[in-house]
């Protein structure tokens, strides 16, 4: 996957993660992309461990794994803030 694909996947996953965790998150577009990319890495790692597959391009499976990872990152961020 190229750099542009990671950025687009990160943006999509970050937006979905923010939609799932609708707290008052005052983060900008760049932070949303970075959270989505971190979520893609975590989602791909956990997905591989659980036998669900890995992140491979812009597919529905990759978006779902990345979004789950981004939601986890946002949840951990929220827990740390409390």
DSSP file (Angstrom, degrees, kcal/mol; ACC not computed):
  #  RESIDUE AA STRUCTURE BP1 BP2  ACC     N-H-->O    O-->H-N    N-H-->O    O-->H-N    TCO  KAPPA ALPHA  PHI   PSI    X-CA   Y-CA   Z-CA
    1    1 A X              0   0    0      0, 0.0     2,-0.1     0, 0.0    54,-0.0   0.000 360.0 360.0 360.0 134.7    0.0    0.0    0.0
    2    2 A X     >  -     0   0    0      1,-0.1     4,-1.9     4,-0.0     5,-0.2  -0.264 360.0 -99.6 -83.3 173.1    1.3    3.4   -0.9
    3    3 A X  H  > S+     0   0    0      1,-0.2     4,-2.1     2,-0.2     5,-0.2   0.889 122.0  52.4 -60.5 -42.8    1.5    6.5    1.2
    4    4 A X  H  > S+     0   0    0      1,-0.2     4,-2.6     2,-0.2    -1,-0.2   0.885 107.6  52.5 -63.7 -38.4   -1.6    8.0   -0.3
    5    5 A X  H  > S+     0   0    0      1,-0.2     4,-2.8     2,-0.2    -1,-0.2   0.902 108.9  49.8 -63.5 -40.9   -3.6    4.8    0.4
    6    6 A X  H  X S+     0   0    0     -4,-1.9     4,-2.6     2,-0.2    -2,-0.2   0.893 111.4  49.4 -64.4 -39.2   -2.6    4.9    4.0
    7    7 A X  H  X S+     0   0    0     -4,-2.1     4,-2.3     2,-0.2    -2,-0.2   0.933 114.0  44.3 -65.9 -45.8   -3.6    8.6    4.3
    8    8 A X  H  X S+     0   0    0     -4,-2.6     4,-2.6     2,-0.2     5,-0.2   0.928 115.5  47.7 -65.0 -45.0   -7.0    7.9    2.7
    9    9 A X  H  X S+     0   0    0     -4,-2.8     4,-2.9     1,-0.2     5,-0.2   0.907 112.2  50.7 -62.0 -41.5   -7.6    4.8    4.8
   10   10 A X  H  X S+     0   0    0     -4,-2.6     4,-2.6    -5,-0.2    -2,-0.2   0.892 110.4  49.0 -62.5 -40.6   -6.5    6.7    7.9
   11   11 A X  H  X S+     0   0    0     -4,-2.3     4,-2.3     2,-0.2    -2,-0.2   0.942 114.3  44.6 -64.5 -47.9   -9.0    9.5    7.1
   12   12 A X  H  X S+     0   0    0     -4,-2.6     4,-2.4     2,-0.2    -2,-0.2   0.943 117.0  45.1 -62.2 -48.2  -11.9    7.1    6.5
   13   13 A X  H  X S+     0   0    0     -4,-2.9     4,-2.8     1,-0.2    -1,-0.2   0.892 112.8  51.4 -64.8 -39.9  -11.1    5.1    9.6
   14   14 A X  H  X S+     0   0    0     -4,-2.6     4,-2.4    -5,-0.2    -1,-0.2   0.898 110.7  47.9 -63.8 -41.2  -10.6    8.2   11.7
   15   15 A X  H  X S+     0   0    0     -4,-2.3     4,-1.8     2,-0.2    -2,-0.2   0.918 114.0  46.4 -66.2 -43.5  -13.9    9.6   10.7
   16   16 A X  H  X S+     0   0    0     -4,-2.4     4,-2.3     2,-0.2    -2,-0.2   0.913 112.3  51.3 -65.1 -41.6  -15.7    6.3   11.3
   17   17 A X  H  X S+     0   0    0     -4,-2.8     4,-2.3     1,-0.2    -2,-0.2   0.904 110.5  48.2 -61.3 -41.7  -13.9    6.0   14.7
   18   18 A X  H  < S+     0   0    0     -4,-2.4    -1,-0.2     1,-0.2    -2,-0.2   0.835 110.8  52.4 -66.7 -31.7  -15.0    9.6   15.7
   19   19 A X  H  < S+     0   0    0     -4,-1.8     3,-0.4     1,-0.2    -2,-0.2   0.880 111.6  45.2 -70.4 -38.5  -18.5    8.7   14.6
   20   20 A X  H  < S+     0   0    0     -4,-2.3     2,-0.8     1,-0.3    -2,-0.2   0.875 117.6  44.6 -72.5 -38.1  -18.6    5.6   16.8
   21   21 A X  S  < S-     0   0    0     -4,-2.3     2,-2.0    -5,-0.2    -1,-0.3  -0.705  75.8-178.1-105.4  78.1  -17.1    7.4   19.8
   22   22 A X        +     0   0    0     -2,-0.8     2,-0.1    -3,-0.4    -3,-0.1  -0.203  30.3 132.6 -81.6  52.0  -19.1   10.6   19.7
   23   23 A X  S    S-     0   0    0     -2,-2.0     2,-1.9    -5,-0.1    -2,-0.1  -0.316  77.5 -77.6 -84.3 177.7  -17.4   12.4   22.7
   24   24 A X        +     0   0    0     -2,-0.1     2,-0.8     2,-0.1    -1,-0.1  -0.586  63.3 169.5 -79.4  85.1  -16.2   16.0   22.5
   25   25 A X        -     0   0    0     -2,-1.9     2,-1.6    -4,-0.1    -1,-0.0  -0.861  19.3-167.8-103.1 104.0  -13.1   15.3   20.6
   26   26 A X        +     0   0    0     -2,-0.8     2,-0.4     0, 0.0    -2,-0.1  -0.553  38.0 136.1 -91.0  71.8  -11.6   18.6   19.4
   27   27 A X        -     0   0    0     -2,-1.6    -2,-0.1     1,-0.1     2,-0.0  -0.924  44.8-132.7-120.4 146.6   -9.2   17.2   17.0
   28   28 A X     >  -     0   0    0     -2,-0.4     4,-2.0     1,-0.0     5,-0.1  -0.091  35.5 -86.4 -86.7-172.8   -8.4   18.4   13.5
   29   29 A X  H  > S+     0   0    0      2,-0.2     4,-2.3     1,-0.2     5,-0.2   0.892 124.6  51.4 -64.5 -43.1   -8.1   16.7   10.2
   30   30 A X  H  > S+     0   0    0      1,-0.2     4,-2.5     2,-0.2    -1,-0.2   0.919 111.5  47.1 -63.2 -43.5   -4.5   15.8   10.6
   31   31 A X  H  > S+     0   0    0      2,-0.2     4,-2.6     1,-0.2    -1,-0.2   0.868 109.8  54.4 -66.8 -35.3   -5.0   14.2   14.0
   32   32 A X  H  X S+     0   0    0     -4,-2.0     4,-2.2     2,-0.2    -2,-0.2   0.917 110.0  47.0 -61.4 -43.4   -8.0   12.3   12.6
   33   33 A X  H  X S+     0   0    0     -4,-2.3     4,-2.5     2,-0.2    -2,-0.2   0.919 112.7  49.0 -64.4 -43.9   -5.8   10.9    9.8
   34   34 A X  H  X S+     0   0    0     -4,-2.5     4,-2.5     2,-0.2    -2,-0.2   0.889 111.5  48.7 -65.3 -38.9   -3.0   10.0   12.3
   35   35 A X  H  X S+     0   0    0     -4,-2.6     4,-2.4     2,-0.2    -1,-0.2   0.898 112.1  50.2 -65.4 -39.8   -5.5    8.3   14.7
   36   36 A X  H  X S+     0   0    0     -4,-2.2     4,-2.0     2,-0.2    -2,-0.2   0.895 111.1  47.8 -64.8 -40.6   -6.9    6.4   11.6
   37   37 A X  H  X S+     0   0    0     -4,-2.5     4,-2.1     2,-0.2    -2,-0.2   0.920 112.9  48.2 -66.5 -43.6   -3.5    5.3   10.5
   38   38 A X  H  X S+     0   0    0     -4,-2.5     4,-2.5     1,-0.2    -2,-0.2   0.899 111.5  51.6 -61.8 -39.0   -2.6    4.2   14.1
   39   39 A X  H  X S+     0   0    0     -4,-2.4     4,-3.3     1,-0.2     5,-0.2   0.863 106.9  53.1 -64.0 -36.4   -6.0    2.4   14.1
   40   40 A X  H  X S+     0   0    0     -4,-2.0     4,-2.4     2,-0.2    -2,-0.2   0.903 110.5  47.0 -65.7 -41.0   -5.1    0.6   10.9
   41   41 A X  H  X S+     0   0    0     -4,-2.1     4,-2.1     2,-0.2    -2,-0.2   0.946 117.9  41.5 -64.9 -47.9   -1.8   -0.6   12.3
   42   42 A X  H  X S+     0   0    0     -4,-2.5     4,-2.8     2,-0.2     5,-0.3   0.924 116.0  49.4 -66.5 -44.5   -3.5   -1.8   15.5
   43   43 A X  H  X S+     0   0    0     -4,-3.3     4,-2.6     1,-0.2    -1,-0.2   0.888 111.8  48.9 -62.8 -39.6   -6.5   -3.2   13.7
   44   44 A X  H  X S+     0   0    0     -4,-2.4     4,-2.0    -5,-0.2    -1,-0.2   0.895 112.8  48.1 -65.8 -39.7   -4.3   -5.1   11.2
   45   45 A X  H  X S+     0   0    0     -4,-2.1     4,-2.1     2,-0.2    -2,-0.2   0.949 116.6  41.3 -65.5 -49.8   -2.2   -6.5   14.0
   46   46 A X  H  X S+     0   0    0     -4,-2.8     4,-2.3     1,-0.2     6,-0.2   0.898 113.8  53.8 -66.3 -40.4   -5.2   -7.7   16.1
   47   47 A X  H  <>S+     0   0    0     -4,-2.6     5,-3.0    -5,-0.3     6,-1.0   0.885 109.3  48.3 -61.0 -39.2   -7.0   -8.9   13.0
   48   48 A X  H ><5S+     0   0    0     -4,-2.0     3,-0.7     4,-0.2    -1,-0.2   0.903 111.0  50.4 -67.2 -41.6   -3.9  -11.0   12.0
   49   49 A X  H 3<5S+     0   0    0     -4,-2.1    -2,-0.2     1,-0.2    -1,-0.2   0.875 113.9  44.9 -63.3 -37.2   -3.7  -12.5   15.6
   50   50 A X  T 3<5S-     0   0    0     -4,-2.3    -1,-0.2     3,-0.2    -2,-0.2   0.481 116.4-113.0 -86.6  -2.8   -7.4  -13.4   15.5
   51   51 A X  T < 5S+     0   0    0     -3,-0.7    -3,-0.2    -4,-0.5    -4,-0.1   0.687  82.5 122.4  80.3  18.7   -7.2  -14.8   12.0
   52   52 A X  S   <S-     0   0    0     -5,-3.0     2,-0.2     1,-0.3    -4,-0.2   0.576  74.9-109.2 -87.1 -10.8   -9.4  -12.1   10.5
   53   53 A X        -     0   0    0     -6,-1.0    -1,-0.3    -9,-0.1     2,-0.3  -0.698  32.9 -86.4 113.2-168.6   -6.8  -11.1    7.9
   54   54 A X        -     0   0    0     -2,-0.2     2,-0.5    -7,-0.1   -10,-0.1  -0.839  45.1 -77.5-137.0 172.1   -4.7   -8.0    7.6
   55   55 A X        +     0   0    0     -2,-0.3     2,-0.2   -15,-0.2     3,-0.1  -0.608  52.6 162.4 -75.1 122.1   -4.8   -4.5    6.0
   56   56 A X        -     0   0    0     -2,-0.5     6,-0.1     1,-0.4     5,-0.1  -0.634  54.8 -51.0-145.8  83.4   -4.3   -4.8    2.3
   57   57 A X  S    S-     0   0    0     -2,-0.2     2,-1.3     1,-0.1    -1,-0.4  -0.297  93.5 -38.4  84.7-170.5   -5.4   -1.8    0.3
   58   58 A X  S    S+     0   0    0     -3,-0.1     2,-0.2     4,-0.1    -1,-0.1  -0.611  85.8 137.1 -94.4  75.7   -8.7    0.1    0.4
   59   59 A X     >  -     0   0    0     -2,-1.3     4,-2.4     1,-0.1     5,-0.2  -0.718  67.9-107.8-112.6 167.5  -11.1   -2.8    0.8
   60   60 A X  H  > S+     0   0    0     -2,-0.2     4,-2.5     1,-0.2     5,-0.2   0.905 120.6  52.5 -61.1 -41.6  -14.2   -3.1    3.0
   61   61 A X  H  > S+     0   0    0      1,-0.2     4,-2.5     2,-0.2    -1,-0.2   0.918 110.3  47.8 -61.3 -43.8  -12.3   -5.5    5.3
   62   62 A X  H  > S+     0   0    0      1,-0.2     4,-2.7     2,-0.2    -1,-0.2   0.901 111.7  49.8 -64.1 -41.3   -9.4   -3.2    5.6
   63   63 A X  H  X S+     0   0    0     -4,-2.4     4,-2.5     2,-0.2    -2,-0.2   0.900 111.9  48.5 -65.3 -40.7  -11.7   -0.2    6.4
   64   64 A X  H  X S+     0   0    0     -4,-2.5     4,-2.3     2,-0.2    -2,-0.2   0.923 113.7  45.9 -65.8 -44.5  -13.5   -2.2    9.1
   65   65 A X  H  X S+     0   0    0     -4,-2.5     4,-2.2     2,-0.2    -2,-0.2   0.927 115.4  46.9 -63.1 -44.6  -10.3   -3.4   10.7
   66   66 A X  H  X S+     0   0    0     -4,-2.7     4,-2.6     2,-0.2    -2,-0.2   0.884 111.9  50.7 -65.8 -38.8   -8.8    0.1   10.6
   67   67 A X  H  X S+     0   0    0     -4,-2.5     4,-2.4     2,-0.2    -1,-0.2   0.891 109.4  50.4 -66.8 -39.4  -12.0    1.6   12.0
   68   68 A X  H  X S+     0   0    0     -4,-2.3     4,-2.0     2,-0.2    -2,-0.2   0.914 112.8  47.2 -63.2 -42.1  -12.1   -0.9   14.8
   69   69 A X  H  X S+     0   0    0     -4,-2.2     4,-2.4   -30,-0.2    -2,-0.2   0.899 111.5  50.3 -65.2 -41.1   -8.5    0.0   15.6
   70   70 A X  H  X S+     0   0    0     -4,-2.6     4,-2.5     2,-0.2    -2,-0.2   0.884 109.3  51.6 -65.1 -38.2   -9.2    3.8   15.4
   71   71 A X  H  X S+     0   0    0     -4,-2.4     4,-2.4     2,-0.2    -1,-0.2   0.903 109.7  50.2 -63.5 -40.6  -12.2    3.3   17.8
   72   72 A X  H  X S+     0   0    0     -4,-2.0     4,-2.6     2,-0.2    -2,-0.2   0.913 110.1  50.1 -62.5 -43.2   -9.9    1.5   20.2
   73   73 A X  H  X S+     0   0    0     -4,-2.4     4,-2.3     1,-0.2    -2,-0.2   0.920 112.6  46.7 -61.7 -44.1   -7.3    4.3   20.0
   74   74 A X  H  X S+     0   0    0     -4,-2.5     4,-2.3     2,-0.2    -2,-0.2   0.880 111.6  51.5 -66.6 -37.5  -10.0    6.9   20.7
   75   75 A X  H  X S+     0   0    0     -4,-2.4     4,-2.3     2,-0.2    -2,-0.2   0.921 111.5  46.8 -64.3 -43.9  -11.4    4.9   23.6
   76   76 A X  H  X S+     0   0    0     -4,-2.6     4,-2.1     2,-0.2    -2,-0.2   0.888 111.3  52.3 -64.3 -38.7   -7.9    4.6   25.1
   77   77 A X  H  X S+     0   0    0     -4,-2.3     4,-1.5     1,-0.2    -2,-0.2   0.898 110.7  47.9 -62.4 -40.8   -7.4    8.3   24.6
   78   78 A X  H  X S+     0   0    0     -4,-2.3     4,-1.1     2,-0.2    -2,-0.2   0.890 110.7  50.8 -67.9 -40.4  -10.7    9.0   26.4
   79   79 A X  H  < S+     0   0    0     -4,-2.3     3,-0.3     1,-0.2    -2,-0.2   0.880 109.8  50.7 -64.3 -38.3   -9.8    6.7   29.3
   80   80 A X  H  < S+     0   0    0     -4,-2.1    -1,-0.2     1,-0.2    -2,-0.2   0.849 105.3  57.0 -68.2 -34.1   -6.4    8.4   29.7
   81   81 A X  H  <        0   0    0     -4,-1.5    -1,-0.2     1,-0.3    -2,-0.2   0.792 360.0 360.0 -69.2 -28.1   -8.1   11.8   29.8
   82   82 A X     <        0   0    0     -4,-1.1    -1,-0.3    -3,-0.3    -2,-0.2   0.479 360.0 360.0 -74.8 360.0  -10.3   10.9   32.7
